[in-house]
């Protein structure tokens, strides 16, 4: 049985900052007890801890502030990316921005204006009465409706910098952006059911590789969400903990990462040579397509017009190619797949965040608008 439950610090928030404080203090007491020059050793250890902490936290601040891509050794760079998750603020469990929803697990609070920040950005989040990040005018007779997750929602960029607004300005039509952080296609289509599509002439779907699990889980029968109101409250508190800095948090996370990595690698079985030789190559299976296309069929029950699909997520890993190959074997009218990855470079993403920045949104918006104009749908 583990010493602590996974949500131990969430259930006992007063102990959490104390734990981070006791971590270096415990090392100091240990060294103090075996040394004759206690004050000198104490000062040396404290200085060492401070220098290490400043180095750990400062490197994150450096990368976030100066947008230098891979400015440090590659292994350390990717270590910082991994630790970023323990500091990251998210919209879906930020109680100032979102609330629990029994059908969709969570959604933005309707008609609010708030701030959403992380080390690399600080942007305004303003929602309409539907509880999506768009203005109220977009709900009235939208010509284009956008479905998606955090990428489509505009994670880290201002509302007017998103690709949906770029499309709206270039084509001079009303665009409604319904994207919400971490939604898979399953929840995106459920939210779409709450929208009047009589005026809609085009549906744009932004897909992400992490949609797969949610989509598969809810096929063929939708499942009850694993997060209830209490679970949302726990996750919201965890989000608050992530965004709060406590003394020596960087050192603690670093030591925990080293221990976890060491234990994990120590218990991984090493296959013998004969086993490695007879291992057959993996057979490709279109998992994403098989779990995605059924939702397009559901959308077709309500909407008959053209649908444009593109994906964002892992850099330069276009899942849309899988969709194109699947469509070639299972033809469907009105489906159009756009590969935006060749448009994007590393500079179109945040440095320590895996979302596209304003520059990336501008490129995608321009490409989508040009594609729609060529098709003449509007």
C-alpha positions as CSV (number, residue, x, y, z in Angstrom):
1,X,0.0,0.0,0.0
2,X,1.4,3.4,-0.9
3,X,2.3,5.8,1.9
4,X,0.3,8.6,0.3
5,X,-2.8,8.5,-1.8
6,X,-2.4,10.2,-5.2
7,X,-4.6,13.1,-4.0
8,X,-3.2,13.2,-0.5
9,X,-2.0,16.8,-0.8
10,X,-5.2,17.9,-2.4
11,X,-7.2,16.5,0.5
12,X,-4.8,18.0,3.0
13,X,-3.7,21.3,1.4
14,X,-2.1,22.7,4.5
15,X,0.4,19.9,4.5
16,X,1.5,20.5,0.9
17,X,3.6,23.7,1.4
18,X,5.0,22.2,4.7
19,X,6.2,19.1,2.8
20,X,8.2,21.2,0.3
21,X,9.7,23.2,3.1
22,X,10.6,20.1,5.1
23,X,12.4,18.5,2.1
24,X,15.6,20.6,2.3
25,X,15.2,21.2,6.0
26,X,15.4,17.4,6.5
27,X,18.6,17.2,4.6
28,X,20.0,20.1,6.6
29,X,19.1,18.4,9.9
30,X,20.7,15.2,8.8
31,X,24.0,16.9,7.9
32,X,23.8,19.0,11.1
33,X,23.6,15.9,13.3
34,X,26.8,14.4,11.9
35,X,29.0,17.5,11.6
36,X,31.1,19.3,14.2
37,X,30.9,22.6,12.2
38,X,27.1,22.7,12.1
39,X,26.5,26.3,11.2
40,X,29.1,26.2,8.4
41,X,27.6,23.0,6.9
42,X,24.1,24.4,7.3
43,X,25.0,27.6,5.4
44,X,26.8,25.6,2.7
45,X,23.9,23.2,2.2
46,X,21.4,26.0,2.2
47,X,23.4,27.9,-0.4
48,X,23.7,24.8,-2.6
49,X,20.0,24.2,-2.4
50,X,19.2,27.8,-3.3
51,X,21.6,27.7,-6.3
52,X,20.2,24.5,-7.6
53,X,16.6,25.8,-7.2
54,X,17.4,29.0,-9.0
55,X,19.0,27.0,-11.8
56,X,16.0,24.7,-12.1
57,X,13.3,27.4,-12.0
58,X,15.4,30.0,-13.7
59,X,16.0,27.9,-16.8
60,X,12.2,27.5,-17.2
61,X,11.8,31.3,-16.9
62,X,14.6,31.8,-19.3
63,X,13.1,29.6,-22.0
64,X,9.6,31.0,-21.4
65,X,10.8,34.7,-21.6
66,X,13.2,34.6,-24.5
67,X,11.5,31.9,-26.7
68,X,14.9,30.3,-27.3
69,X,14.4,26.9,-28.9
70,X,16.5,24.2,-27.2
71,X,18.8,26.8,-25.6
72,X,20.2,24.2,-23.1
73,X,21.5,20.6,-23.6
74,X,18.8,18.5,-25.2
75,X,18.3,16.1,-22.4
76,X,17.8,18.9,-19.9
77,X,15.5,20.7,-22.3
78,X,13.2,17.7,-22.5
79,X,13.4,17.2,-18.8
80,X,12.1,20.8,-18.4
81,X,9.2,20.0,-20.7
82,X,8.3,17.0,-18.6
83,X,8.4,18.9,-15.3
84,X,6.3,21.7,-16.9
85,X,3.2,19.6,-16.3
86,X,3.6,20.0,-12.6
87,X,3.6,23.8,-12.9
88,X,1.0,24.1,-15.7
89,X,-2.3,26.0,-15.3
90,X,-5.1,24.5,-17.4
91,X,-8.5,26.1,-18.4
92,X,-10.6,22.9,-17.8
93,X,-9.8,22.7,-14.1
94,X,-9.4,26.4,-13.4
95,X,-12.5,27.2,-11.3
96,X,-12.4,30.8,-12.2
97,X,-12.9,29.9,-15.8
98,X,-14.7,26.5,-15.9
99,X,-17.3,24.6,-14.0
100,X,-18.5,21.0,-13.7
101,X,-20.9,19.7,-16.3
102,X,-22.7,16.4,-15.8
103,X,-22.9,15.7,-19.6
104,X,-19.5,17.1,-20.8
105,X,-17.5,16.8,-17.5
106,X,-16.6,20.5,-17.6
107,X,-17.1,23.5,-19.8
108,X,-16.3,27.2,-19.6
109,X,-18.5,29.3,-17.2
110,X,-20.9,31.3,-19.4
111,X,-20.6,35.0,-19.8
112,X,-17.4,35.5,-17.9
113,X,-14.2,37.4,-18.4
114,X,-11.0,36.1,-16.8
115,X,-7.3,35.6,-17.2
116,X,-5.4,32.5,-18.3
117,X,-1.7,32.4,-17.7
118,X,1.4,30.2,-17.8
119,X,5.1,31.0,-17.9
120,X,4.9,31.9,-21.6
121,X,1.6,33.8,-21.8
122,X,-1.1,35.7,-20.0
123,X,-4.3,36.1,-22.1
124,X,-7.9,37.1,-21.6
125,X,-10.6,34.4,-21.7
126,X,-14.1,35.8,-22.4
127,X,-17.1,33.5,-23.0
128,X,-20.6,33.7,-24.3
129,X,-23.9,32.3,-23.0
130,X,-23.2,28.9,-24.5
131,X,-20.1,28.6,-22.4
132,X,-17.5,28.7,-25.2
133,X,-14.7,31.2,-25.8
134,X,-16.4,33.4,-28.4
135,X,-18.6,36.4,-28.4
136,X,-22.4,36.4,-28.3
137,X,-22.8,37.6,-31.9
138,X,-21.1,34.4,-33.1
139,X,-24.0,32.4,-31.8
140,X,-26.4,34.1,-34.1
141,X,-26.6,32.4,-37.6
142,X,-23.0,31.2,-37.8
143,X,-21.8,30.4,-41.3
144,X,-18.8,28.3,-40.0
145,X,-18.7,26.3,-36.8
146,X,-15.3,25.1,-35.4
147,X,-14.9,22.0,-33.2
148,X,-11.7,21.2,-31.3
149,X,-9.8,21.1,-28.1
150,X,-7.2,23.4,-26.5
151,X,-5.5,24.1,-29.8
152,X,-8.7,25.2,-31.4
153,X,-9.8,27.1,-28.3
154,X,-6.6,29.2,-28.6
155,X,-4.5,28.0,-25.7
156,X,-2.0,30.8,-24.9
157,X,-3.2,33.3,-27.6
158,X,-5.7,36.1,-27.5
159,X,-9.1,35.5,-29.0
160,X,-8.5,37.7,-32.0
161,X,-5.2,35.8,-32.8
162,X,-6.9,32.4,-33.3
163,X,-7.2,30.7,-36.6
164,X,-11.0,30.9,-36.4
165,X,-10.9,34.7,-36.2
166,X,-8.4,34.8,-39.1
167,X,-10.8,32.8,-41.2
168,X,-13.7,35.1,-40.1
169,X,-11.8,38.3,-41.0
170,X,-10.6,37.0,-44.4
171,X,-13.9,35.5,-45.5
172,X,-16.2,38.2,-43.9
173,X,-18.5,35.6,-42.4
174,X,-19.7,34.7,-38.9
175,X,-17.6,32.0,-37.4
176,X,-18.5,30.3,-34.1
177,X,-15.6,28.6,-32.2
178,X,-16.8,25.9,-29.8
179,X,-13.4,24.3,-29.0
180,X,-12.8,23.4,-25.3
181,X,-9.6,22.2,-23.7
182,X,-9.0,18.4,-23.9
183,X,-12.4,17.6,-25.5
184,X,-12.3,14.6,-27.8
185,X,-14.6,14.3,-30.8
186,X,-17.1,12.5,-28.6
187,X,-17.7,15.6,-26.4
188,X,-17.3,18.0,-29.3
189,X,-20.2,16.3,-31.1
190,X,-22.3,16.4,-27.9
191,X,-21.7,20.1,-27.6
192,X,-22.6,20.5,-31.3
193,X,-26.0,19.1,-30.5
194,X,-26.7,22.3,-28.5
195,X,-26.1,24.6,-31.5
196,X,-28.5,25.6,-34.2
197,X,-26.9,24.7,-37.5
198,X,-29.5,26.0,-39.9
199,X,-27.2,28.8,-41.1
200,X,-24.0,26.7,-41.1
201,X,-22.4,26.1,-44.5
202,X,-19.1,24.7,-43.2
203,X,-17.9,22.6,-40.3
204,X,-14.2,22.7,-39.3
205,X,-12.9,20.0,-37.0
206,X,-9.5,20.3,-35.3
207,X,-8.4,16.9,-34.3
208,X,-5.6,15.9,-31.8
209,X,-3.9,12.6,-31.2
210,X,-5.1,12.5,-27.6
211,X,-8.7,12.4,-28.8
212,X,-8.2,8.7,-29.5
213,X,-8.8,7.4,-25.9
214,X,-12.1,9.3,-25.4
215,X,-13.4,8.4,-28.8
216,X,-12.6,4.7,-28.5
217,X,-14.1,4.5,-24.9
218,X,-17.4,5.9,-26.1
219,X,-17.8,3.6,-29.0
220,X,-20.3,2.2,-29.7
221,X,-22.1,3.1,-26.5
222,X,-21.3,6.4,-24.7
223,X,-19.9,5.8,-21.2
224,X,-20.5,7.7,-18.0
225,X,-17.8,10.2,-17.3
226,X,-15.2,8.9,-14.8
227,X,-15.1,12.5,-13.3
228,X,-18.0,13.5,-11.1
229,X,-18.6,16.7,-9.3
230,X,-16.3,15.7,-6.5
231,X,-13.6,14.5,-8.9
232,X,-13.8,17.9,-10.7
233,X,-13.3,19.6,-7.3
234,X,-10.3,17.5,-6.6
235,X,-8.8,18.2,-10.0
236,X,-9.4,21.9,-9.6
237,X,-7.5,21.9,-6.3
238,X,-4.7,20.0,-7.9
239,X,-4.6,22.6,-10.7
240,X,-4.2,25.3,-7.9
241,X,-1.4,23.3,-6.4
242,X,0.4,23.1,-9.8
243,X,0.2,26.8,-10.3
244,X,1.5,27.7,-6.8
245,X,5.2,27.9,-6.1
246,X,6.5,26.7,-2.8
247,X,10.1,26.8,-1.5
248,X,12.4,24.2,-3.3
249,X,9.6,22.9,-5.4
250,X,12.0,22.6,-8.3
251,X,14.4,20.4,-6.3
252,X,11.7,18.2,-5.0
253,X,10.3,17.6,-8.5
254,X,13.7,16.9,-9.8
255,X,14.5,14.3,-7.1
256,X,11.1,12.7,-7.5
257,X,11.7,12.5,-11.3
258,X,15.1,10.8,-10.8
259,X,13.7,8.3,-8.3
260,X,10.7,7.5,-10.4
261,X,12.8,7.1,-13.6
262,X,15.3,4.9,-11.8
263,X,12.6,2.6,-10.2
264,X,10.7,2.3,-13.5
265,X,13.8,1.4,-15.5
266,X,15.0,-1.0,-12.9
267,X,11.8,-3.1,-13.0
268,X,11.5,-3.2,-16.8
269,X,12.2,-6.6,-18.2
270,X,15.1,-6.9,-20.7
271,X,14.2,-9.2,-23.6
272,X,16.9,-11.8,-24.5
273,X,18.6,-11.7,-27.9
274,X,16.5,-14.6,-29.3
275,X,13.3,-12.8,-28.3
276,X,14.4,-9.6,-30.0
277,X,15.2,-11.5,-33.2
278,X,11.9,-13.2,-33.6
279,X,9.8,-10.1,-32.8
280,X,7.6,-9.4,-35.8
281,X,7.2,-5.8,-37.0
282,X,4.1,-4.1,-35.8
283,X,1.1,-4.2,-38.2
284,X,-0.3,-0.7,-38.8
285,X,-3.8,-0.2,-37.7
286,X,-5.8,3.0,-38.4
287,X,-6.9,3.4,-34.8
288,X,-7.5,7.1,-35.0
289,X,-9.6,6.8,-38.2
290,X,-11.6,3.9,-36.9
291,X,-12.5,5.8,-33.7
292,X,-13.1,9.1,-35.5
293,X,-15.2,8.4,-38.6
294,X,-18.2,7.0,-36.6
295,X,-18.6,10.5,-35.0
296,X,-18.6,12.0,-38.5
297,X,-21.6,9.7,-39.2
298,X,-23.3,11.0,-36.1
299,X,-22.7,14.6,-37.2
300,X,-24.2,13.8,-40.6
301,X,-27.6,13.1,-38.9
302,X,-27.8,16.8,-38.1
303,X,-25.5,18.5,-40.6
304,X,-25.2,17.6,-44.3
305,X,-22.7,20.2,-45.6
306,X,-18.9,20.1,-46.1
307,X,-16.6,19.1,-43.3
308,X,-13.0,20.2,-43.2
309,X,-10.7,18.2,-40.8
310,X,-7.1,19.0,-39.8
311,X,-5.0,17.9,-36.8
312,X,-2.7,19.5,-34.4
313,X,-0.7,17.9,-31.6
314,X,2.6,16.2,-31.9
315,X,4.9,18.4,-34.0
316,X,5.2,17.3,-37.6
317,X,3.1,14.1,-37.0
318,X,0.1,14.5,-39.4
319,X,-2.6,12.1,-38.4
320,X,-4.7,13.5,-41.2
321,X,-2.7,11.3,-43.6
322,X,-4.2,8.3,-41.8
323,X,-7.7,9.8,-42.3
324,X,-7.0,10.3,-46.0
325,X,-5.9,6.7,-46.4
326,X,-8.9,5.5,-44.5
327,X,-11.3,7.6,-46.6
328,X,-9.8,6.2,-49.8
329,X,-10.9,2.7,-48.6
330,X,-14.2,4.0,-47.1
331,X,-15.4,6.8,-49.4
332,X,-17.6,9.5,-47.8
333,X,-19.0,12.6,-49.5
334,X,-18.3,16.0,-48.2
335,X,-15.2,15.2,-46.1
336,X,-12.1,17.2,-46.8
337,X,-8.7,16.7,-45.0
338,X,-6.1,19.4,-44.8
339,X,-2.5,18.8,-43.7
340,X,-1.3,21.9,-41.9
341,X,2.0,20.4,-40.6
342,X,4.1,21.5,-43.6
343,X,3.2,25.1,-42.8
344,X,4.5,25.0,-39.2
345,X,8.0,25.1,-37.8
346,X,9.2,24.9,-34.2
347,X,9.0,28.7,-34.0
348,X,5.2,28.4,-34.5
349,X,4.9,26.6,-31.1
350,X,5.6,27.8,-27.6
351,X,9.0,26.9,-26.3
352,X,8.0,24.8,-23.3
353,X,4.4,24.4,-24.1
354,X,3.2,22.0,-26.9
355,X,0.6,24.4,-28.3
356,X,0.9,26.7,-31.4
357,X,1.5,30.3,-30.8
358,X,-0.1,33.3,-32.5
359,X,2.2,33.0,-35.5
360,X,1.1,29.3,-36.0
361,X,-2.6,30.3,-35.7
362,X,-2.1,33.0,-38.4
363,X,-0.6,30.5,-40.8
364,X,-3.4,28.0,-40.3
365,X,-6.1,30.6,-40.6
366,X,-4.7,31.9,-43.9
367,X,-4.4,28.4,-45.3
368,X,-8.0,27.4,-44.3
369,X,-9.5,30.7,-45.7
370,X,-7.7,30.1,-49.0
371,X,-8.9,26.5,-49.1
372,X,-12.5,27.5,-48.5
373,X,-12.3,30.2,-51.1
374,X,-11.0,27.7,-53.7
375,X,-13.9,25.4,-52.9
376,X,-16.5,28.2,-53.2
377,X,-18.6,26.8,-50.3
378,X,-19.6,30.3,-49.1
